[in-house]
Amino acid sequence: MKVIAINGSPKKDGNTFQALSMVGKELMAGGIDFEILHVGHKQIHGCMACGKCAVNKDEECSIKTDDVNQWIQQLKTADGIIIGSPVYYSGIAGTMKCFLDRAFYVAGSNGSLFRHKVGAALVVLRRSGGSATLDSLNHYIHYSEMIVATANYWNITHGRAAGEVEQDHEGRQIMRMLGKNMTWLLKMKEASKDLIPEPAAEQKVATNFIR
């Protein structure tokens, strides 16, 4: 089994990377393969709402100038996905938001590629805005019908300069617990896959209130 984590920070080895690595350490200790994809430093165009991914159904975004389509295929093969972002103005970092909008739109428009994968979100910040950002990240996970892994508090840790998350002892425990719980969920899902059938997917009902 494998978990892929998305580092939405512009800084490759900053606090977001280190928080994801704390989770990954527990996953690897439990025998789960772990990889971090760094997207936060890339030039990623935002979703243009062209709807081509829903028309073409080729599991690709129509924008071909970046690596989003490659990353979608990597996430498709994973058993679990973690999305991590620093906090910008009490929200998701801009490049990460562009990536998530496009990747999850393509996944949802092509047979729900991430459905029933084990998912988790985490955020890193200096002071405040963590809960709002974590909630925004969880919107992608919930909408995709992923199985949500949790810890013993909100998946938030604090630090400004690289390495300061190591001083947040509660934050470190949260990341450890998230890794342990995610490992447990992945193993339960694997052990029960031949015993308990998945609920059938349903065609999405879209109700518009303006006629």
N, C-alpha and C positions, 0 to 999 in steps of 0.2 A: 504494500500500500504506500501511497505517496501523498504528501501535502505540499502544495505550492503556495508560498506567501508573496504578496505584492508589496514592495516597498515604494510608497507614494511620496517619499521625501526627496527633494533635490539632492540631498547629501547621502552618498552611497553608504558610508559607514557611520552615520549619525545615530541619534537616539532611537529613531524609528527602526533602523536596521538592528540595533542592539536589543530592542524590545522583542522584535520578531525572532531574533536568535535565541532569546530566553525561552520562548515557546517552543522553538525548534529543538532545543536541547532536550526537552522532555519528550517530544515526539520521537526523536532518534533513540533515546534511552528505552523507549517502548517498542523499538523495532520498526518505526515508520520512517520511510525515506522523506527527506525534507530539502526544499530548494527555495531560495529567495530570488524573485525577479525584480530588478530595479527599473522602475518606469518613471520615477519622479523627476529625473534629470533629462528626459527626452523631450523633443518637440512633438507634442501630440495635439492634433486638431480636435476641436470639440465636435459633437454630433451635429450634423446639418439637417436632421429631420427629413432626409430625402426618402426614407422608407424602403430603400433598395434592398436592404437585408431581408425584409419581409417578403419582397417580391421575388428576388432571385433565389432565396433559400439555399445559398451555397456556403453558409456558415462564415461569410465574410462581410466586412464593412466595405462600402463603396470607396472609402478613402484609402488609397494605397501608398501614401507618402510616409508612413511610419510602420512600426512593428506590431500594431494592435492585432492584426489578423494572425500573425505568428503566435502571439501570446494567448489568443483565444483557443487555438488548437492545443497549446500546452495545458491550459486550464481544463480543457475538455477531458484530457486523459487523467487528471488528478482525482484522487478520492476525497481530498479535502482542500479547501481554499481559505487562506487568511488574507484579509485586506487591511493594510496598515497605513495610517496617514498622520503627519503632523497637523497641528491646528493652525489654520490661517483665518483670522477674523471670525473666530468661533465657527469655522466650517472646514470642509475638506480642502486640502491643497489643490490649486487650480488644475495642474497637469493630471493629478490623480482623478479628479472629477471628470475630466475629459475622457480619460481611459475607461473609467467605470461606466459612464453613460453609453459609450460605444460597445464595449465588450458585453455588457449585460443586455443591451438592446439586441445585439446580434444573437446572443445565446437564447433569449426569450423568443425571438422570431424564427428560430430554427429548431423547434422541438424541445425547448427548455433544456439546453445542454448542461446546465448546472443543477438541475432538479435532483434533490435527495443527496447531493454531495454534503459532507459535513463542512460547515462554514463558521467563520468567526471574524470579528473586526476588532481592531485595537487602535488607540490613538496616543500620541505623545505631545505634550505641551509644556510651556513654561509655567502658566498660572491658571487660566480659566478658559472656558469654552469647550472643555473636553466632552461633557455629556451631550451637547448639541451635535458635535462632530461625530461621536460614536453612534448617536441615533441616526444620523444621515447615512453613515456607512451601512448600518443594519437594514436600511430600507432596501438596498440591493439584495441582501441575503434573504430577507423575508419574502420579497416579491418573487424570487426565483425558486421558492419552495425548498430551500436548503434546510438541512438539519443544523440547528444553532448550538454551538458549543459555548459554554459559559465558564466563569471562574467563581470566586467567592466575593466578588465586588465588580463594579463596572470595569471594563478592560481599558483602563486609563493609567498611564504612568507619567511622571513629571521629570523634566530636565530641559535645560537650555543648551549649554555647551555639550559637545559630544562626550559621552561617558557619564553625564550627571544622572542618568536613569539608574545607574548602579547605586546611587545614594538614596534612592526612593525604595526603602525596604518593603513597604506594603506593595508598591508597584511591582517589585520583583516577585513577591509571593503571588500576586494576581497572575502574572505571566506564567509562572510555574504551574499554578492550578489550571490555567487555561490549557496548557500543553498536556497535562495529565488527563483532564476531562475529555479533550479532543481525542487523545489516544484511546481512551475507553470507549467513546462513541464509535470510532472507526472500527475497533475490534468487535464491538457488539453488532454493528451493521454487517460486518463480514461473516460473523458466526451465525447470524440469523437469516442470511439471504436466501437459503434454501428451505427455510422453515416457515417464514412469514412472507407472503407475497406483498409487493408494494401496492399501495392504492393506485388505481388507474388514473391516468392524467385526464383532465377535462379540457375541452375547448374553452378558452377564456371568454367570459361574457363581458362585453363593454357597453355600459349604459351611459348615453350622453343626455345631459339635462337641457340642452338648448337644441330645439328642433328647427 
